[in-house]
Structure formats: C-alpha cells, structure tokens
C-alpha cells in the first residue's frame, strides 16, 4: 500500500483547524498483484495529486461529490485504467447513473452502495 497526499483538507484548512485535525489527507494505492494496482480516494479536491502515478492500475475507486464524474472518467482514460467504482454519490447523480453504467468504451463505470460487492 502506498499513501499519496491529496489536497482535500488543505483546501478546507479553516474547517480542519476548527475540528482540531491536521490538513494531511491521503489517497491510497494498493498492489493487487505484481505490477497491478487499485487506487482509492476518499474526499478529494481534484485528481491532480495522482497525475504522477505511473503504475498500471486496474481499478480507480473515487468519490464523486467533490470531483465530477466526467473528470474521473477522463483521468481513467488518460491513465488507461479499465474500471471505475464511484463512491460518495450525491443525490443528483441518481438520475444519470444508467448513462454512465451503460458506456461501451472503457473505462467501465460502476456505482458503490452499502452492502454491494465488486470483484477486481
């Protein structure tokens, strides 16, 4: 596992200080098997912190409340990541889920929900 600093809490420095927490927040890259990774983001301000990531990634698990879905898809296309699993889904996305899940071009897009399992 590799921790990769992201800017989410730094962007919310005043809130973090009021809450008594630091401003370091991380995304994580987990090695699935030799040379293949899964990247997980919690709340993020952008995907810029992952721009230098060079490892072959099989799955990007990303929130889509603070970063829009199209940005996540473009990032996965640029990095040749074949699968996206979206979390932290805002209510306004519910009505357009099918549009993204029915994509014929990679990356495939899935939406997480409580109790749902996905295989990598």
Residue frames as a rotation matrix with the C-alpha (Angstrom) as fourth column:
UNK 1
0.587 0.809 0.000 0.00
0.809 -0.587 0.000 0.00
0.000 0.000 -1.000 0.00
UNK 2
-0.646 -0.733 0.213 1.23
0.738 -0.671 -0.069 3.48
0.194 0.113 0.975 -0.86
UNK 3
0.296 0.691 -0.659 -0.23
0.751 -0.595 -0.287 6.67
-0.591 -0.410 -0.695 0.66
UNK 4
-0.490 -0.361 0.793 -0.46
0.802 -0.544 0.248 9.63
0.342 0.758 0.556 -1.73
UNK 5
-0.604 0.233 -0.762 -1.12
0.429 -0.711 -0.557 13.06
-0.671 -0.664 0.329 -0.20
UNK 6
-0.218 0.571 0.791 -4.12
0.862 -0.268 0.431 14.88
0.458 0.776 -0.434 -1.63
UNK 7
-0.894 -0.278 0.352 -5.27
0.175 -0.938 -0.298 18.46
0.414 -0.205 0.887 -1.07
UNK 8
-0.036 0.999 -0.030 -8.79
0.532 0.045 0.846 17.94
0.846 0.014 -0.533 0.27
UNK 9
0.508 0.259 -0.822 -8.21
0.861 -0.184 0.474 19.04
-0.028 -0.948 -0.316 3.85
UNK 10
-0.596 -0.750 -0.285 -5.66
0.708 -0.659 0.254 21.68
-0.379 -0.050 0.924 2.88
UNK 11
-0.664 0.447 0.599 -8.37
0.302 -0.573 0.762 23.30
0.684 0.687 0.245 0.76
UNK 12
0.481 0.874 0.063 -10.54
0.155 -0.156 0.976 23.24
0.863 -0.459 -0.211 3.90
UNK 13
-0.469 -0.857 -0.211 -7.80
0.389 0.014 -0.921 24.39
0.793 -0.514 0.327 6.28
UNK 14
-0.596 0.288 0.749 -10.04
-0.659 -0.708 -0.252 26.62
0.458 -0.645 0.612 8.42
UNK 15
0.542 0.837 -0.079 -12.58
-0.680 0.492 0.543 23.80
0.493 -0.241 0.836 8.92
UNK 16
0.356 -0.492 -0.794 -9.78
0.345 0.859 -0.378 21.33
0.869 -0.139 0.476 9.73
UNK 17
-0.715 -0.657 0.240 -8.30
0.062 -0.401 -0.914 23.69
0.697 -0.638 0.328 12.30
UNK 18
-0.223 0.726 0.650 -11.70
-0.904 -0.404 0.140 24.25
0.365 -0.556 0.747 13.93
UNK 19
0.756 0.522 -0.395 -12.20
-0.398 0.846 0.356 20.48
0.520 -0.111 0.847 14.08
UNK 20
0.483 -0.647 0.590 -8.76
-0.750 0.043 0.660 20.08
-0.453 -0.761 -0.465 15.64
UNK 21
0.673 -0.284 0.682 -7.38
0.437 0.898 -0.058 17.87
-0.596 0.337 0.729 12.88
UNK 22
-0.377 -0.883 -0.281 -4.40
0.097 -0.339 0.936 18.28
-0.921 0.325 0.214 10.59
UNK 23
0.345 0.482 -0.806 -4.60
-0.699 -0.441 -0.563 19.07
-0.626 0.757 0.185 6.92
UNK 24
-0.752 -0.601 -0.269 -2.92
-0.637 0.562 0.528 15.90
-0.166 0.568 -0.806 5.62
UNK 25
0.424 0.828 0.366 -5.32
-0.536 0.556 -0.636 13.67
-0.730 0.073 0.679 3.70
UNK 26
-0.647 -0.762 -0.024 -4.34
-0.528 0.426 0.735 10.72
-0.550 0.488 -0.678 1.55
UNK 27
0.628 0.576 -0.524 -5.48
-0.772 0.549 -0.321 8.57
0.103 0.605 0.789 -1.31
UNK 28
0.033 -0.603 0.797 -4.13
-0.559 0.650 0.515 5.03
-0.828 -0.462 -0.316 -1.32
UNK 29
0.212 -0.071 -0.975 -2.71
-0.884 0.412 -0.222 2.69
0.417 0.908 0.025 -3.95
UNK 30
0.324 -0.027 0.946 -2.99
-0.582 0.783 0.222 -1.00
-0.746 -0.622 0.238 -3.11
UNK 31
-0.593 -0.531 -0.605 -0.98
-0.805 0.399 0.438 -3.56
0.009 0.747 -0.665 -5.03
UNK 32
0.528 0.846 0.069 -3.49
-0.829 0.531 -0.173 -6.13
-0.183 0.034 0.983 -6.25
UNK 33
0.807 -0.431 0.404 -0.83
0.445 0.893 0.064 -8.38
-0.389 0.128 0.912 -7.79
UNK 34
-0.176 -0.967 -0.186 2.69
0.578 -0.255 0.775 -7.74
-0.797 0.029 0.603 -9.04
UNK 35
-0.921 -0.350 0.169 2.61
0.347 -0.546 0.763 -4.64
-0.175 0.761 0.624 -11.22
UNK 36
-0.377 0.860 0.344 -1.14
0.358 -0.207 0.910 -4.02
0.854 0.467 -0.230 -10.89
UNK 37
-0.970 -0.080 -0.229 -2.80
0.241 -0.434 -0.868 -1.60
-0.030 -0.897 0.441 -8.50
UNK 38
0.175 0.981 0.079 -6.12
0.863 -0.191 0.467 -0.38
0.473 -0.014 -0.881 -7.15
UNK 39
-0.879 -0.384 0.281 -6.30
0.229 -0.859 -0.458 3.32
0.418 -0.339 0.843 -6.24
UNK 40
0.105 0.895 -0.433 -8.74
0.952 0.036 0.305 4.52
0.288 -0.444 -0.848 -3.59
UNK 41
-0.770 -0.243 0.590 -9.61
0.089 -0.957 -0.277 8.16
0.631 -0.161 0.759 -2.91
UNK 42
-0.257 0.738 -0.624 -11.70
0.893 -0.065 -0.445 9.48
-0.369 -0.672 -0.642 -0.08
UNK 43
0.839 0.506 -0.201 -12.83
0.404 -0.826 -0.393 13.10
-0.365 0.248 -0.897 -0.34
UNK 44
-0.294 -0.927 0.231 -10.52
0.876 -0.165 0.454 14.94
-0.382 0.336 0.861 -2.72
UNK 45
0.123 0.297 -0.947 -10.35
-0.056 -0.951 -0.305 18.39
-0.991 0.091 -0.100 -4.26
UNK 46
0.496 -0.020 -0.868 -9.12
-0.866 -0.081 -0.493 17.10
-0.061 0.996 -0.058 -7.64
UNK 47
0.947 -0.232 0.221 -7.23
0.241 0.970 -0.014 14.16
-0.212 0.066 0.975 -9.15
UNK 48
0.708 -0.703 0.065 -4.09
-0.468 -0.536 -0.702 16.27
0.529 0.467 -0.709 -9.69
UNK 49
0.259 -0.637 0.726 -2.30
-0.897 0.120 0.425 14.53
-0.358 -0.761 -0.540 -6.82
UNK 50
0.407 -0.054 0.912 -2.41
0.084 0.996 0.021 11.32
-0.909 0.068 0.410 -8.88
UNK 51
0.890 0.013 -0.457 -1.06
-0.428 -0.322 -0.844 12.84
-0.158 0.947 -0.281 -12.10
UNK 52
0.010 -0.983 -0.184 2.45
-0.992 0.014 -0.129 11.47
0.129 0.183 -0.975 -11.49
UNK 53
0.180 0.123 0.976 1.24
-0.486 0.874 -0.021 7.93
-0.855 -0.470 0.217 -10.77
UNK 54
-0.212 -0.412 -0.886 2.93
-0.977 0.071 0.201 5.65
-0.020 0.908 -0.417 -13.30
UNK 55
-0.841 -0.141 0.523 1.93
-0.241 0.962 -0.129 2.15
-0.485 -0.235 -0.842 -12.15
UNK 56
-0.714 0.625 -0.316 -0.56
-0.139 0.315 0.939 0.08
0.686 0.714 -0.138 -14.12
UNK 57
-0.791 0.514 0.332 -3.87
-0.453 -0.128 -0.882 0.44
-0.411 -0.848 0.334 -12.32
UNK 58
-0.872 0.489 0.024 -6.78
0.431 0.743 0.511 -1.96
0.233 0.456 -0.859 -12.71
UNK 59
0.178 0.976 -0.124 -9.39
0.860 -0.093 0.501 -0.05
0.478 -0.196 -0.857 -10.70
UNK 60
-0.856 -0.280 0.435 -9.91
0.063 -0.891 -0.449 3.54
0.513 -0.357 0.781 -9.56
UNK 61
0.033 0.833 -0.553 -12.26
0.961 0.124 0.245 3.88
0.273 -0.540 -0.796 -6.59
UNK 62
-0.890 -0.372 0.264 -13.13
0.340 -0.927 -0.158 7.56
0.303 -0.051 0.951 -6.42
UNK 63
-0.291 0.791 -0.539 -15.66
0.582 -0.301 -0.755 9.76
-0.759 -0.533 -0.373 -4.70
UNK 64
-0.595 0.101 0.797 -17.86
0.731 -0.343 0.589 11.85
0.333 0.934 0.130 -6.99
UNK 65
0.540 0.719 -0.438 -19.22
0.829 -0.545 0.128 14.57
-0.147 -0.432 -0.890 -4.73
UNK 66
0.463 -0.455 -0.761 -16.21
0.031 -0.849 0.527 16.91
-0.886 -0.267 -0.379 -4.85
UNK 67
-0.709 -0.623 -0.329 -14.95
-0.380 -0.056 0.923 15.78
-0.594 0.780 -0.197 -8.27
UNK 68
0.253 0.905 -0.341 -17.39
-0.831 0.023 -0.556 15.37
-0.495 0.424 0.758 -11.15
UNK 69
0.527 0.072 0.847 -17.82
0.075 0.989 -0.131 12.06
-0.846 0.133 0.516 -12.92
UNK 70
0.981 -0.146 0.126 -16.57
0.116 -0.071 -0.991 13.34
0.153 0.987 -0.052 -16.29
UNK 71
0.412 -0.878 0.244 -13.28
-0.878 -0.455 -0.152 14.39
0.244 -0.152 -0.958 -14.66
UNK 72
0.109 -0.327 0.939 -12.86
-0.581 0.745 0.327 10.93
-0.807 -0.581 -0.108 -13.13
UNK 73
0.773 0.244 0.586 -13.60
0.282 0.695 -0.662 9.26
-0.568 0.677 0.468 -16.47
UNK 74
0.874 -0.485 -0.021 -11.13
-0.276 -0.461 -0.843 11.48
0.400 0.743 -0.537 -18.36
UNK 75
0.169 -0.833 0.527 -8.45
-0.971 -0.048 0.234 10.74
-0.170 -0.551 -0.817 -15.76
UNK 76
0.241 -0.024 0.970 -9.05
-0.187 0.980 0.070 6.98
-0.952 -0.198 0.231 -16.09
UNK 77
0.961 0.107 0.254 -8.92
0.227 0.217 -0.950 7.23
-0.157 0.970 0.184 -19.89
UNK 78
0.650 -0.759 0.038 -5.61
-0.649 -0.581 -0.492 9.13
0.395 0.295 -0.870 -19.76
UNK 79
-0.165 -0.722 0.672 -4.09
-0.950 0.299 0.089 6.60
-0.265 -0.624 -0.735 -17.35
UNK 80
-0.295 0.141 -0.945 -5.60
-0.590 0.751 0.296 3.58
0.752 0.645 -0.138 -19.19
UNK 81
-0.869 0.154 0.470 -7.47
-0.366 0.439 -0.821 2.46
-0.332 -0.885 -0.325 -16.07
UNK 82
-0.848 0.483 -0.220 -10.12
0.031 0.459 0.888 -0.01
0.530 0.746 -0.404 -17.27
UNK 83
-0.025 0.877 -0.479 -12.52
0.756 0.330 0.565 0.20
0.654 -0.348 -0.672 -14.30
UNK 84
-0.751 -0.068 0.657 -14.00
-0.310 -0.842 -0.442 2.94
0.583 -0.536 0.611 -12.12
UNK 85
-0.128 0.723 -0.679 -16.03
0.864 0.417 0.281 2.42
0.486 -0.551 -0.678 -8.96
UNK 86
-0.452 0.016 0.892 -17.67
-0.093 -0.995 -0.029 5.63
0.887 -0.096 0.452 -7.75
UNK 87
-0.267 0.309 -0.913 -18.45
0.936 0.308 -0.169 6.32
0.229 -0.900 -0.371 -4.09
UNK 88
-0.533 0.094 -0.841 -19.79
0.465 -0.798 -0.383 9.25
-0.707 -0.595 0.382 -2.04
UNK 89
-0.706 0.325 0.629 -22.51
0.649 -0.056 0.758 9.72
0.282 0.944 -0.171 -4.64
UNK 90
-0.886 0.407 -0.223 -24.60
-0.234 -0.807 -0.542 12.90
-0.401 -0.428 0.810 -4.38
UNK 91
-0.166 0.928 0.333 -28.40
0.229 0.365 -0.902 12.62
-0.959 -0.074 -0.274 -4.85
UNK 92
0.377 0.365 -0.851 -28.38
-0.631 -0.571 -0.525 14.48
-0.678 0.735 0.015 -8.18
UNK 93
-0.611 -0.671 -0.420 -26.32
-0.778 0.410 0.476 11.66
-0.147 0.618 -0.772 -9.74
UNK 94
-0.466 0.464 0.753 -29.03
-0.050 0.836 -0.546 9.02
-0.883 -0.292 -0.367 -9.11
UNK 95
0.549 0.824 -0.140 -30.98
-0.160 -0.061 -0.985 10.04
-0.820 0.563 0.099 -12.21
UNK 96
0.606 -0.366 -0.706 -27.99
-0.792 -0.200 -0.577 9.73
0.070 0.909 -0.411 -14.57
UNK 97
0.023 -0.634 0.773 -26.34
-0.593 0.614 0.521 6.57
-0.805 -0.470 -0.362 -13.23
UNK 98
0.524 0.266 0.809 -27.55
0.331 0.811 -0.482 4.44
-0.785 0.520 0.337 -16.15
UNK 99
0.962 -0.195 -0.192 -25.97
-0.268 -0.527 -0.807 6.83
0.056 0.827 -0.559 -18.66
UNK 100
0.165 -0.978 0.131 -22.54
-0.986 -0.168 -0.014 6.14
0.036 -0.127 -0.991 -17.18
UNK 101
-0.101 -0.186 0.977 -23.01
-0.469 0.875 0.119 2.44
-0.878 -0.446 -0.175 -16.39
UNK 102
0.699 0.468 0.541 -24.08
0.241 0.559 -0.793 1.72
-0.674 0.684 0.278 -19.97
UNK 103
0.373 -0.640 -0.671 -20.86
-0.814 -0.573 0.094 3.11
-0.445 0.511 -0.735 -21.51
UNK 104
0.997 -0.045 0.070 -19.46
0.074 0.864 -0.498 0.82
-0.038 0.502 0.864 -24.19
UNK 105
0.379 -0.915 0.136 -15.97
-0.049 -0.167 -0.985 2.34
0.924 0.366 -0.108 -24.17
UNK 106
0.185 -0.397 -0.899 -13.51
0.944 0.326 0.051 1.79
0.273 -0.858 0.435 -21.35
UNK 107
-0.956 -0.289 0.051 -13.35
-0.220 0.590 -0.777 2.59
0.194 -0.754 -0.628 -18.56
UNK 108
-0.161 0.911 -0.380 -16.34
0.519 0.406 0.752 0.72
0.839 -0.076 -0.538 -17.22
UNK 109
-0.699 0.024 0.715 -18.20
-0.481 -0.755 -0.445 2.73
0.530 -0.655 0.539 -14.57
UNK 110
-0.111 0.655 -0.747 -19.95
0.619 0.634 0.464 1.26
0.778 -0.411 -0.476 -11.53
UNK 111
-0.071 0.196 0.978 -21.55
-0.573 -0.811 0.121 2.90
0.817 -0.552 0.170 -8.53
UNK 112
-0.836 -0.278 -0.473 -20.97
0.216 0.625 -0.750 1.65
0.504 -0.730 -0.462 -4.99
UNK 113
0.132 0.824 0.551 -23.76
-0.628 -0.361 0.689 1.25
0.767 -0.437 0.470 -2.47
UNK 114
-0.239 -0.222 0.945 -23.99
-0.956 0.225 -0.189 -0.19
-0.171 -0.949 -0.266 1.00
UNK 115
0.197 0.277 0.940 -23.70
-0.397 0.900 -0.182 -3.97
-0.896 -0.338 0.287 1.02
UNK 116
0.956 0.145 -0.255 -22.77
-0.285 0.256 -0.924 -4.25
-0.069 0.956 0.286 -2.67
UNK 117
0.286 -0.878 0.384 -19.70
0.076 0.420 0.905 -6.35
-0.955 -0.229 0.186 -3.60
UNK 118
0.832 -0.138 -0.538 -17.40
-0.555 -0.251 -0.793 -5.89
-0.026 0.958 -0.285 -6.59
UNK 119
0.644 -0.661 0.385 -14.71
0.506 0.745 0.433 -8.20
-0.574 -0.084 0.815 -7.90
UNK 120
0.378 -0.621 -0.687 -11.42
-0.653 -0.705 0.277 -6.81
-0.656 0.343 -0.672 -9.17
